[in-house]
Amino acid sequence: MKVTSAPSRAMRRQQWLERIDAKLRAYGVEATAPLALQALSEGVEHPTVMNLAAWARYDEGRFDDAVRMATKARVLAPNDPHILNTLASSLRALGRTDEALRAYGVALRIDPNLAAAHFNRGALLEEIDDINGSRSAYEQAAKLDRNYVEPLAALAWLDAQAGDAPSARARAQHTLALEPTNELARMAMASADLQEGNLGNAAASLSALGRDPALTPVSRSIVLGLIGDLQDAEGRPADAFAAYTASNAQLRALNAQRFETPGQESALGFVRRLIDWFENADPTPWHQAPPARPRAADPQAHIFLVGFPRSGTTLLENVLAAHPNVVTLEEKDCLEAASATYLTSDQTLERLARINPGEALRQRDVYWSMVRKFGVEPRGRVFIDKMPLSTVLLPLIAKLFPDARILFARRDPRDVVLSCFRRRFAMSAAMYQFLNLESAGAYYDAVMRISELYRDLLPLPVHVVRYESLVDDFDGTTRAACDFLGLEWNQSMHDFAVKARARGISTPSAAQVARGLNREGQGTWRRYRDQMAPVVPILERWVRRFGYEPSA
């Protein structure tokens, strides 16, 4: 048996390191990572080699392996920011968000000039809807490396989504000067053209993008949605609807395995199960809740802004957030732990119905801890927790926060469902329902049904704010809302659009809210009357109940 001597092993290790270093300098990380895997298989344990091997596993989608390799590399070189960047990105891919943010933070404390870590951190912050944090990280990455196209393109797209077409155009042009094929910058440019009414330019850009075989599936979905927006602007609703349908089909294909696993409860199934349970529940335990003892850290008033996505919740939140005594939290699920504890079965619902003071106190503490984790300090202010689909969670709210008040945003159901189908959301079980018009309509019907059940069952004060009234009679509608909240009406609420642009909105309503009050979304469903025909019957009940003009 041949025995390799220690000097030979050392020489072989050095040869591998020199070969890897040369290729890394000449061709970069992506080309060198497979070579690192070969070296690792021959027993070459070196932090750079292991870090590159981790990137190779990351590119293969083997994220657990990437985390293991990056963790081993970090043991060998605990203060290497590049290894921490790799580890953080791998953790992000596994959905381990908090750990990833911590690893990015450590990397940037070690090397504040590591542009890639700033960009990757920004992408993660964008995923969790911290738009201002994301923008700041992208700007830092672009400042550190003026030829780094990814953060430039990301900023262009953020600007497009926020409705800042001039800035989106300028950033996109800068990006495309460096990398003419960058798909995100091209989409930002097309979106800017659409927003400014340059339909011919938008059509040319989107046609070229649509033919590009290199588009990722997510980008192709976005492009198809933009084509739908273009055709809508051109007065071609049938073609636009077909484009929206194709866009959603792309997302359904990407997410079906995640949300249609056999035996998995869908968002619609979850609401229907709750309807069945509450229709037969003993109402007596729901008429009372463990009292919440006052604390110095409490808000002046605690408000939950609910309804349904695309019902005007973002507009209403930003109007109220412009009041100097109001602080708001935009669509962060601070009731996730309580929901998982109490809404998963008949048994846990019975437990919620009879929740004791100690349990309620613990769940409240978890909730307020989450609120503050998201950077909001509610102490002494009117605190508004805006999460449209917390409508479904009102029994939790009634039991944990018996002194809370409910603002319920309402809009024409037909416009709501059409808008949910047309717009693009961060994917979740609930948003997955919107990728099909019929399931969007069924989901709306279920959420409204359960909201009516809760109104009769739960002792929560509710004030309905109608989107159309807010647009048509801003002062009267906001004064009534302020009266309900215990606020003095304030002139500053007229300036909500300017303040909204500074806040950074993470929902699909961002561009619309940034433009201020307008009636562009009212009655849109009429242009799509033929396409809406399959869901109009299920929505008509709510159209009439809410006092809108009947469809017929």
C-alpha positions in Angstrom: 0.0 0.0 0.0 1.3 3.4 -1.0 1.6 5.9 1.9 1.6 9.6 1.1 4.1 11.4 3.2 3.3 14.6 5.1 5.5 16.8 2.9 3.7 15.3 -0.2 0.3 16.1 1.3 1.4 19.6 2.2 2.8 20.1 -1.4 -0.4 18.8 -2.9 -2.5 21.1 -0.6 -0.4 24.1 -1.7 -0.8 23.2 -5.4 -4.5 23.1 -5.0 -4.6 26.4 -3.2 -2.5 28.1 -5.9 -4.6 26.6 -8.6 -7.8 27.8 -6.9 -6.4 31.2 -6.2 -5.4 31.7 -9.8 -8.8 30.6 -11.2 -10.5 32.8 -8.6 -8.6 35.8 -9.7 -9.1 35.2 -13.3 -12.7 33.9 -13.5 -14.4 34.7 -10.2 -16.3 32.7 -7.6 -18.9 31.0 -9.8 -16.3 29.4 -12.0 -14.0 28.4 -9.2 -16.5 26.9 -6.8 -16.7 23.4 -8.6 -12.9 23.3 -8.4 -13.1 23.8 -4.7 -15.4 20.8 -4.4 -12.7 18.7 -6.0 -10.0 20.0 -3.7 -12.3 19.3 -0.7 -12.9 15.7 -1.9 -9.1 15.2 -1.8 -8.9 16.3 1.8 -7.8 20.0 1.3 -9.4 21.7 4.3 -8.8 25.4 4.1 -11.3 28.2 4.9 -11.3 29.6 1.3 -11.7 26.2 -0.2 -14.6 25.4 2.1 -16.2 28.7 1.5 -16.1 28.3 -2.3 -17.4 24.7 -1.9 -20.3 26.1 0.2 -21.1 28.5 -2.7 -21.1 25.5 -5.1 -23.6 23.7 -3.0 -25.7 26.9 -2.7 -25.8 27.2 -6.5 -27.0 23.6 -6.7 -29.8 24.4 -4.3 -28.3 22.2 -1.6 -28.6 24.8 1.1 -28.3 22.6 4.1 -24.9 21.4 2.8 -23.9 25.0 2.1 -24.7 25.9 5.7 -22.7 23.0 7.0 -19.7 23.8 4.8 -19.8 27.6 5.6 -20.1 26.8 9.3 -17.0 24.6 9.2 -15.1 27.3 7.2 -16.1 29.8 9.9 -14.6 27.6 12.6 -11.3 27.7 10.7 -11.6 31.5 10.1 -14.1 33.0 12.5 -13.4 36.6 11.4 -13.5 36.2 7.6 -16.4 38.4 6.4 -16.7 36.5 3.1 -17.4 33.3 4.9 -20.0 35.0 7.0 -21.6 36.4 3.9 -21.8 32.9 2.4 -23.2 31.5 5.6 -25.8 34.3 5.9 -26.9 33.8 2.2 -27.3 30.0 2.8 -29.3 30.6 6.0 -31.5 33.0 4.1 -32.2 30.4 1.4 -33.4 28.1 4.2 -35.8 30.7 5.5 -33.7 31.2 8.7 -34.1 34.9 8.5 -33.0 36.0 12.0 -29.9 34.0 11.8 -29.1 35.3 8.4 -29.5 38.9 9.5 -27.2 38.3 12.4 -24.5 36.7 10.2 -24.7 39.6 7.7 -24.4 42.0 10.7 -21.3 40.3 12.0 -19.8 40.3 8.5 -20.4 44.0 8.1 -19.0 44.8 11.5 -15.8 43.1 10.5 -15.7 44.7 7.1 -18.1 47.6 6.6 -16.9 47.9 3.0 -18.0 44.5 1.8 -20.4 45.5 -0.9 -21.7 42.0 -1.6 -22.8 41.6 2.1 -24.7 45.0 2.0 -26.5 43.9 -1.2 -27.4 40.5 0.1 -28.6 41.9 3.3 -30.7 44.4 1.3 -32.3 41.6 -0.7 -33.2 39.8 2.6 -34.7 43.0 4.0 -36.7 43.5 0.9 -38.1 39.9 1.2 -39.3 40.7 4.7 -40.8 44.0 3.5 -38.4 46.3 5.3 -38.3 48.6 2.3 -36.4 51.5 3.9 -33.8 49.1 5.3 -33.5 47.4 2.0 -33.0 50.7 0.1 -30.3 51.8 2.6 -28.4 48.6 2.2 -28.6 48.7 -1.6 -27.5 52.3 -1.6 -24.5 51.5 0.5 -23.5 48.6 -1.8 -23.8 50.8 -4.8 -21.7 53.6 -3.1 -19.0 51.1 -2.3 -18.8 49.7 -5.8 -20.1 52.1 -8.5 -19.9 49.3 -11.1 -22.0 46.8 -9.0 -25.1 46.5 -11.2 -27.2 44.3 -8.9 -27.9 47.0 -6.2 -28.4 49.7 -8.9 -31.0 47.5 -10.6 -32.6 46.7 -7.3 -32.9 50.4 -6.5 -34.4 51.1 -9.9 -37.1 48.4 -9.3 -37.8 49.7 -5.8 -38.4 53.1 -7.2 -40.7 51.7 -9.9 -42.7 49.9 -7.3 -42.9 53.0 -5.2 -44.3 55.1 -8.2 -41.1 57.2 -8.5 -40.8 56.9 -12.3 -38.1 59.5 -12.9 -35.8 58.0 -10.3 -36.5 54.5 -11.6 -35.7 55.6 -15.1 -32.4 57.2 -14.1 -31.2 54.2 -12.1 -32.3 51.8 -14.8 -30.4 53.8 -17.4 -27.3 53.8 -15.2 -27.6 50.0 -14.8 -28.2 49.3 -18.5 -25.1 51.4 -19.4 -23.1 48.9 -17.4 -25.1 45.8 -18.3 -27.5 46.2 -21.2 -29.1 42.8 -20.6 -30.0 43.3 -16.9 -33.6 42.1 -16.7 -34.6 43.9 -13.5 -33.4 47.3 -14.9 -35.3 46.6 -18.1 -38.4 45.8 -16.1 -38.0 49.0 -14.1 -37.7 51.0 -17.3 -40.8 49.5 -18.7 -42.7 50.1 -15.5 -41.5 53.8 -15.5 -42.8 54.2 -19.1 -46.1 52.7 -18.1 -46.5 55.1 -15.2 -45.6 58.1 -17.3 -47.9 57.0 -20.1 -45.2 56.3 -22.6 -47.1 53.3 -23.9 -45.1 52.9 -27.1 -41.8 52.7 -25.3 -43.3 50.3 -22.7 -44.6 48.1 -25.5 -41.2 47.9 -27.2 -39.4 47.1 -23.9 -42.0 44.5 -22.8 -42.0 42.8 -26.2 -38.3 42.4 -26.1 -38.4 41.1 -22.5 -41.2 38.7 -23.3 -39.0 37.1 -26.0 -35.9 36.8 -23.8 -35.3 33.1 -23.1 -33.0 34.0 -20.2 -35.8 35.5 -18.0 -36.2 33.7 -14.7 -39.7 32.3 -14.1 -40.4 35.0 -11.5 -39.3 37.8 -13.9 -41.4 36.3 -16.6 -44.4 36.4 -14.4 -43.7 40.1 -13.6 -43.2 40.9 -17.3 -46.5 39.2 -18.2 -48.2 41.3 -15.4 -46.7 44.5 -16.9 -47.9 43.4 -20.3 -51.4 43.1 -18.7 -51.0 46.6 -17.3 -50.0 47.9 -20.7 -53.0 46.3 -22.5 -55.3 47.6 -19.8 -53.9 51.1 -20.4 -54.5 50.6 -24.1 -58.2 49.7 -23.5 -57.8 46.0 -24.3 -59.3 44.3 -21.2 -59.7 40.8 -22.7 -56.0 40.8 -23.7 -54.9 42.2 -20.4 -56.9 39.6 -18.5 -55.2 36.9 -20.6 -51.8 38.3 -19.7 -52.7 38.4 -16.0 -53.8 34.8 -16.2 -50.6 33.8 -17.8 -48.6 35.7 -15.2 -50.4 34.0 -12.4 -50.0 30.6 -14.0 -46.2 31.1 -13.9 -46.5 31.7 -10.1 -48.8 28.8 -9.6 -46.3 26.5 -11.2 -43.5 27.8 -9.1 -45.5 27.6 -5.8 -47.8 24.6 -6.3 -45.6 22.2 -4.4 -45.3 24.6 -1.5 -49.1 25.3 -1.1 -50.8 22.3 -2.6 -49.2 19.4 -0.8 -51.7 16.6 -0.2 -53.2 16.9 3.3 -52.1 20.5 3.7 -54.8 23.0 4.7 -55.1 25.8 2.3 -55.9 29.4 3.3 -59.4 29.0 2.0 -59.8 25.7 3.9 -58.5 27.3 7.1 -61.2 30.0 6.9 -63.9 27.5 6.0 -62.9 25.3 9.0 -63.2 28.3 11.3 -66.6 29.2 9.8 -67.9 25.7 10.5 -66.6 25.8 14.1 -67.9 29.2 15.0 -71.3 28.6 13.5 -71.8 25.8 16.0 -69.8 27.3 18.9 -71.3 28.1 22.3 -71.3 31.9 22.2 -71.1 32.4 26.0 -67.3 32.1 26.5 -66.8 34.7 23.7 -68.6 37.5 25.4 -65.8 38.0 27.9 -62.0 37.8 28.0 -59.2 38.0 30.6 -58.7 41.7 31.5 -55.5 43.3 30.4 -53.9 45.1 33.2 -52.6 48.6 32.3 -48.9 49.0 31.9 -46.6 52.0 31.5 -45.5 50.7 28.1 -49.1 50.5 26.8 -50.2 52.5 23.8 -52.8 55.2 24.3 -55.1 53.1 22.1 -54.7 49.8 20.3 -56.2 49.5 16.9 -56.3 46.6 14.4 -56.8 47.7 10.8 -58.4 44.8 9.0 -60.6 44.0 6.0 -59.2 42.3 2.9 -56.2 42.9 0.7 -56.8 45.7 -1.9 -59.7 47.1 0.1 -57.9 50.4 0.9 -56.1 49.4 4.1 -52.8 50.8 2.8 -54.3 54.1 2.0 -56.2 54.4 5.3 -53.1 53.4 7.3 -50.9 56.0 5.6 -53.6 58.7 6.1 -53.7 57.9 9.8 -49.9 57.5 10.1 -49.6 61.1 9.0 -51.2 62.1 12.3 -48.6 63.2 14.9 -50.0 61.0 17.6 -50.3 57.8 15.6 -47.7 55.1 15.0 -48.5 52.2 12.7 -47.1 48.7 11.8 -47.5 47.7 8.2 -48.4 44.0 7.6 -46.1 42.2 10.1 -47.6 39.1 11.5 -47.3 39.6 15.3 -50.0 37.1 16.0 -48.4 34.2 14.2 -47.4 32.3 17.4 -50.8 32.8 19.0 -52.5 31.6 15.8 -50.4 28.5 15.7 -51.3 27.8 19.3 -55.0 28.4 19.3 -56.5 28.2 15.8 -55.2 24.8 14.5 -57.9 22.5 15.7 -61.3 22.2 17.4 -59.4 21.4 20.7 -57.2 24.5 20.5 -60.2 26.7 19.7 -61.9 25.4 22.8 -58.8 26.3 24.7 -58.9 29.8 23.3 -62.5 30.2 24.2 -61.6 29.6 27.9 -58.1 31.1 27.9 -56.9 31.9 31.4 -55.3 35.2 32.5 -51.8 33.7 32.7 -51.9 32.3 29.2 -53.4 35.6 27.8 -50.6 37.6 29.5 -47.9 35.4 28.0 -49.3 35.7 24.5 -49.7 39.5 24.9 -46.0 39.7 25.9 -45.0 37.7 22.8 -47.1 40.0 20.6 -45.6 43.3 22.0 -42.1 41.8 21.8 -42.7 41.2 18.1 -44.1 44.7 17.6 -41.0 46.2 19.0 -38.8 43.8 17.1 -40.1 45.3 13.9 -38.9 48.7 15.1 -42.2 50.2 16.4 -42.6 51.8 19.8 -46.3 52.0 20.7 -45.9 53.5 24.2 -48.2 56.4 24.7 -49.3 56.6 21.1 -52.4 55.5 19.2 -50.9 52.2 17.8 -52.4 50.8 14.6 -51.6 47.2 13.6 -52.5 47.0 9.9 -52.8 43.5 8.7 -55.9 43.1 6.3 -56.3 39.3 6.9 -56.2 39.7 10.7 -60.0 39.8 10.0 -59.7 36.0 10.3 -57.9 36.3 13.6 -60.4 38.5 15.4 -61.2 35.8 18.1 -57.6 35.9 19.1 -57.7 39.7 19.2 -60.9 39.7 21.3 -59.4 37.3 23.9 -55.9 38.8 24.1 -56.7 42.5 23.6 -60.3 43.0 24.9 -59.8 46.8 24.9 -58.7 46.9 21.2 -60.8 48.6 18.5 -61.3 47.4 15.0 -61.1 49.6 11.9 -62.6 47.6 9.0 -61.7 48.8 5.5 -64.3 48.1 2.8 -64.3 48.5 -1.0 -66.5 47.3 -3.8 -66.0 43.5 -3.7 -65.7 43.2 -7.4 -62.9 45.8 -7.6 -61.2 44.0 -4.6 -61.2 40.6 -6.2 -60.2 41.8 -9.6 -57.3 43.8 -8.1 -56.1 40.8 -6.0 -56.0 38.8 -9.2 -54.2 41.5 -11.2 -51.6 42.6 -8.7 -48.5 40.8 -7.6 -47.9 40.0 -3.9 -45.2 38.3 -1.9 -46.3 34.7 -1.9 -48.0 33.1 1.0 -50.8 30.6 1.5 -53.4 33.5 1.4 -51.8 35.2 -1.6 -51.7 31.9 -3.4 -55.5 32.0 -3.5 -55.3 35.1 -5.7 -53.6 33.4 -8.6 -56.9 32.0 -9.8 -60.0 34.3 -10.1 -62.5 31.7 -8.8 -60.4 30.9 -5.8 -59.9 34.6 -5.1 -63.6 35.1 -5.2 -64.2 32.1 -2.9 -61.6 33.4 -0.5 -63.2 36.8 -0.3 -66.6 35.3 0.3 -65.2 33.1 3.1 -63.4 36.0 4.8 -66.5 38.2 4.6 -68.7 35.4 6.0 -66.5 34.8 9.0 -66.2 38.6 9.6 -70.0 38.7 9.8 -70.0 35.8 12.3 -67.4 37.6 14.4 -69.4 40.8 14.4 -72.3 39.0 16.0 -70.2 37.0 18.4 -67.3 39.2 19.7 -67.6 42.2 21.9 -65.1 44.3 19.8 -66.0 47.9 18.8 -65.9 48.1 14.9 -65.8 51.1 12.7 -66.1 50.6 8.9 -64.2 52.9 6.6 -65.4 52.7 3.0 -62.6 53.3 0.4 -64.9 55.2 -2.0 -66.0 57.5 0.9 -62.4 58.2 1.9 -61.6 59.2 -1.7 -64.8 61.2 -2.3 -65.1 62.8 1.2 -61.7 62.8 2.7 -62.3 65.2 5.6 -65.6 63.8 6.7 -64.4 60.2 6.5 -61.2 60.8 8.4 -62.9 62.9 11.0 -65.3 60.0 11.7 -62.3 57.6 12.0 -60.5 59.9 14.3 -63.6 60.2 16.5 -63.7 56.4 16.7 -60.0 56.2 17.6 -60.2 59.0 20.2 -58.0 61.3 18.2 -58.3 65.0 17.4 -58.5 65.4 13.7 -55.2 66.9 12.3 -54.6 68.8 9.1 -51.3 66.9 8.6 -53.3 63.9 7.4 -53.8 65.8 4.1 -50.0 65.4 3.5 -50.1 61.6 3.8 -48.8 61.0 0.3 -45.5 62.9 0.9 -45.0 61.1 4.2 -45.9 57.7 2.6 -43.1 58.1 0.1 -40.7 58.7 2.9 -41.9 55.8 5.0 -41.4 53.2 2.3 -44.6 51.1 1.5 -44.1 47.4 1.0 -47.5 46.5 -0.5 -48.7 46.6 -4.1 -50.6 49.8 -3.3 -47.3 51.8 -2.9 -47.4 53.6 -6.2 -51.0 54.4 -6.0 -50.8 55.8 -2.4 -47.7 57.8 -3.3 -49.8 59.6 -6.0 -52.3 60.8 -3.4 -56.1 60.6 -3.6 -57.5 59.4 -6.9 -60.4 57.5 -8.3 -58.5 55.4 -10.7 -59.4 52.1 -9.0 -63.1 52.7 -8.7 -65.3 50.7 -10.9 -62.4 49.0 -12.7 -64.4 45.7 -12.7 -66.8 47.1 -15.2 -64.2 47.0 -17.9 -63.7 43.3 -17.1 -67.4 42.5 -16.8 -67.1 39.5 -19.1 -64.0 38.1 -17.5 -65.5 38.6 -14.0 -68.7 36.7 -14.9 -67.6 33.5 -13.1 -67.2 35.2 -9.7 -69.9 37.9 -9.8 -72.6 35.5 -8.4 -70.6 34.7 -5.3 -69.7 38.4 -4.8 -73.2 39.8 -5.5 -74.3 38.9 -1.9 -71.6 41.2 -0.6 -72.2 43.9 -3.2 -75.8 44.2 -2.1 -75.0 43.8 1.6 -72.5 46.6 1.5 -74.7 48.9 -0.5 -72.9 48.9 -3.8 -74.7 49.1 -7.1 -75.8 45.6 -8.2 -74.0 44.0 -11.1 -77.0 43.4 -13.3 
